[in-house]
């Protein structure tokens, strides 16, 4: 029970990577708040964890709204007394060439990925600082925190930006025992990625099979997608790590697609 009695908030946790992280945390003894834009889905995911013997609550949270974030974090603190772990995972994908990218969609992408990470961090930090126990903030980056791909300008920009936020928090949080790290997954077969396959097929003029083999997985060592559990295992490591020896770092989980 690596996270026994710790309180964790995971955004975008009603499905995909976030749900796998929440499930793993609950299994390791954490009380998990599943925060998602879809309130019904968040509560359904929390109910699944409770049925399996875990402690969980569902939260409606639009991570681009400061009021919604503050209200959600306050509800967790009221219910469970504090926040020990934040996983900023909520995200979407929109693809266009830069010269055709609608400005409104650019702003939407940055708001969800960057503003959401900032707002949830800002809301949780006072509770982590006041507890005297420290805490762990984990940002969901991407291999695109390290490199670029065509058609993904705001996504790549935002994921690069998370590295800067993480490193700044690592320095500010250290005196309070708060660590900050970034997980950088490769392609994970989630609905987000499934949606991209036909989109990229059309934009690039190649088959969907070639999108998978020749675009998404061509640089991996084994031609395999990263799994949600691969990512959740790293999130558990970051959450459970005991001190500032591991902070300000990014770990790539990509079947060797990107190597540092």
C-alpha positions in Angstrom: 0.0 0.0 0.0 2.5 2.6 -1.2 -0.1 5.5 -1.0 -2.0 4.5 2.1 -4.2 7.3 3.4 -2.8 9.9 0.9 -5.3 12.1 -0.9 -4.9 12.3 -4.7 -6.7 14.4 -7.3 -6.4 13.2 -10.9 -7.9 15.4 -13.6 -9.3 13.9 -16.8 -9.7 10.6 -14.8 -13.0 9.3 -16.1 -11.3 7.4 -18.9 -8.0 6.5 -20.5 -4.7 7.3 -18.8 -6.3 9.2 -15.9 -8.6 6.4 -15.0 -5.7 3.9 -15.0 -3.7 6.2 -12.7 -6.7 6.7 -10.4 -7.3 2.9 -10.3 -3.7 2.2 -9.5 -3.6 4.9 -6.7 -6.8 3.5 -5.1 -5.4 0.0 -5.2 -2.3 1.3 -3.4 -4.4 2.8 -0.6 -5.0 6.4 -1.7 -8.3 8.3 -1.5 -8.8 9.4 -5.0 -10.8 12.3 -6.4 -11.7 11.7 -10.0 -12.0 15.1 -11.6 -13.5 15.3 -15.1 -15.4 17.7 -17.3 -18.1 15.0 -17.5 -19.5 14.9 -14.0 -21.6 11.8 -14.7 -18.6 9.9 -16.0 -16.4 11.0 -13.1 -19.0 9.7 -10.6 -19.3 6.5 -12.5 -15.6 5.9 -12.4 -15.5 6.7 -8.7 -18.3 4.3 -8.1 -16.3 1.5 -9.8 -13.4 2.2 -7.5 -15.6 2.1 -4.4 -17.2 -1.1 -5.6 -13.7 -2.6 -5.8 -13.0 -1.6 -2.2 -11.3 1.7 -2.9 -12.0 5.2 -1.6 -13.0 7.6 -4.3 -15.2 10.6 -5.2 -16.2 12.1 -8.5 -15.8 15.8 -9.2 -17.1 17.9 -12.0 -14.1 20.1 -13.1 -13.4 22.3 -16.0 -9.7 22.8 -15.6 -9.8 26.0 -17.6 -12.1 27.7 -15.0 -10.4 29.0 -11.9 -13.7 28.9 -10.0 -14.4 25.3 -11.0 -10.9 24.2 -10.0 -11.0 26.0 -6.7 -14.4 24.7 -5.9 -13.3 21.1 -6.7 -10.1 21.3 -4.7 -12.0 22.8 -1.7 -14.5 19.9 -1.8 -11.7 17.4 -1.6 -10.1 19.2 1.3 -13.4 19.4 3.1 -14.0 15.7 2.6 -10.6 14.3 3.3 -8.6 17.0 5.0 -6.0 17.9 2.4 -4.3 17.1 -0.9 -1.1 15.0 -1.1 -0.9 14.2 -4.8 -2.0 16.1 -7.9 -2.0 14.5 -11.3 -2.7 17.1 -14.0 -3.8 14.8 -16.8 -6.8 16.4 -18.5 -6.1 17.0 -22.2 -7.5 16.9 -25.8 -6.0 16.8 -29.2 -6.8 19.0 -32.3 -4.7 18.7 -35.5 -4.3 21.2 -38.3 -1.3 22.7 -40.2 -0.1 25.9 -38.5 -1.3 28.1 -41.4 -4.8 26.7 -41.1 -5.0 26.5 -37.3 -8.0 28.4 -36.0 -6.9 30.8 -33.3 -9.8 29.8 -31.1 -8.7 26.2 -31.2 -5.1 27.2 -30.5 -6.3 29.0 -27.4 -8.5 26.1 -26.3 -5.6 23.7 -26.5 -3.3 25.9 -24.4 -6.0 26.6 -21.9 -6.7 23.0 -21.2 -3.1 21.8 -21.1 -1.2 24.7 -19.7 -3.8 26.9 -17.9 -5.3 23.7 -16.4 -2.0 22.6 -15.1 -1.3 26.0 -13.6 -4.8 26.5 -12.0 -4.9 23.0 -10.4 -1.3 23.4 -9.1 -2.1 26.9 -7.7 -5.2 25.5 -5.9 -3.5 22.5 -4.4 -0.2 24.0 -3.3 -1.4 26.0 -0.3 -2.8 22.7 1.2 0.4 20.8 0.4 2.5 23.6 2.0 0.3 23.9 5.1 0.2 20.2 5.8 3.9 19.9 6.7 3.9 16.6 4.8 4.9 17.9 1.4 3.4 16.4 -1.7 3.8 15.4 -5.3 2.6 17.2 -8.4 2.7 15.2 -11.6 2.1 16.7 -15.1 1.1 14.6 -18.0 3.5 15.6 -20.7 4.2 13.6 -23.9 7.0 12.6 -26.1 6.0 15.8 -27.7 7.4 17.6 -24.6 10.8 16.6 -26.2 10.2 16.7 -30.0 7.7 17.9 -32.5 5.4 16.4 -35.1 3.5 18.1 -38.0 0.0 19.3 -37.4 0.2 19.5 -33.6 1.6 23.1 -33.0 -0.4 23.9 -29.8 -0.1 20.4 -28.4 3.7 20.4 -28.8 3.9 24.0 -27.5 1.8 23.2 -24.4 3.7 19.9 -23.7 7.0 21.7 -23.9 5.6 24.4 -21.6 4.8 21.9 -18.9 8.5 21.2 -18.5 9.1 24.8 -17.6 6.2 24.8 -15.1 7.5 21.6 -13.5 11.0 22.8 -13.1 9.9 26.1 -11.6 7.6 24.3 -9.1 10.4 21.9 -8.2 12.5 24.8 -7.1 9.7 26.7 -5.3 8.2 23.6 -3.7 11.5 22.0 -2.4 11.6 23.9 0.9 8.0 22.6 1.6 8.8 19.0 0.5 6.7 19.3 -2.7 8.1 17.5 -5.7 7.1 18.1 -9.3 7.7 15.8 -12.3 6.5 15.2 -15.8 5.5 11.9 -17.4 6.1 11.8 -21.2 4.2 8.9 -22.8 4.5 7.8 -26.3 1.3 6.9 -28.2 -1.2 5.3 -25.9 -4.2 3.6 -27.5 -6.9 5.7 -25.9 -9.9 7.4 -27.5 -7.8 10.5 -28.0 -5.3 8.5 -30.2 -8.0 6.5 -31.9 -9.5 9.8 -33.0 -6.2 11.0 -34.5 -5.7 8.0 -36.7 -8.4 8.8 -39.3 -7.7 12.5 -39.0 -4.0 12.0 -39.8 -4.8 9.5 -42.5 -6.9 12.2 -44.3 -4.4 15.0 -43.7 -1.3 13.0 -44.7 -3.0 11.1 -47.6 -2.0 7.7 -46.3 -3.9 4.7 -45.0 -4.9 4.4 -41.3 -2.7 1.3 -41.0 0.3 3.4 -42.3 -0.6 6.1 -39.8 -0.1 3.6 -37.0 2.9 1.8 -38.4 4.8 4.5 -40.2 3.9 7.6 -38.2 2.9 6.7 -34.6 5.0 3.6 -33.9 7.8 3.8 -36.5 10.5 4.9 -34.1 9.6 2.5 -31.2 11.9 -0.4 -30.5 9.1 -3.0 -30.8 6.3 -1.5 -32.8 4.1 -1.4 -29.7 1.8 1.2 -28.2 2.5 2.4 -24.7 -0.2 1.1 -22.4 -2.2 3.1 -19.8 -0.8 0.8 -17.1 2.8 1.7 -18.3 2.0 5.3 -17.6 0.2 4.6 -14.3 3.2 2.7 -13.0 5.4 5.7 -13.5 2.7 7.9 -11.9 2.8 5.6 -8.9 6.6 5.9 -8.6 6.5 9.7 -8.7 3.6 9.9 -6.2 5.3 7.4 -3.7 8.8 8.7 -4.0 9.8 9.9 -0.5 12.0 13.0 -1.0 13.4 15.7 -3.2 16.0 13.4 -4.8 13.5 12.9 -7.7 12.0 16.3 -8.6 12.1 18.6 -11.6 12.4 15.6 -13.9 10.7 14.1 -16.9 10.4 10.4 -17.6 9.7 9.2 -21.2 7.5 6.1 -21.4 7.4 5.3 -25.1 8.9 1.9 -26.0 12.1 3.6 -26.9 10.5 6.1 -29.4 12.4 8.9 -27.8 15.6 8.2 -25.8 17.5 10.7 -23.6 
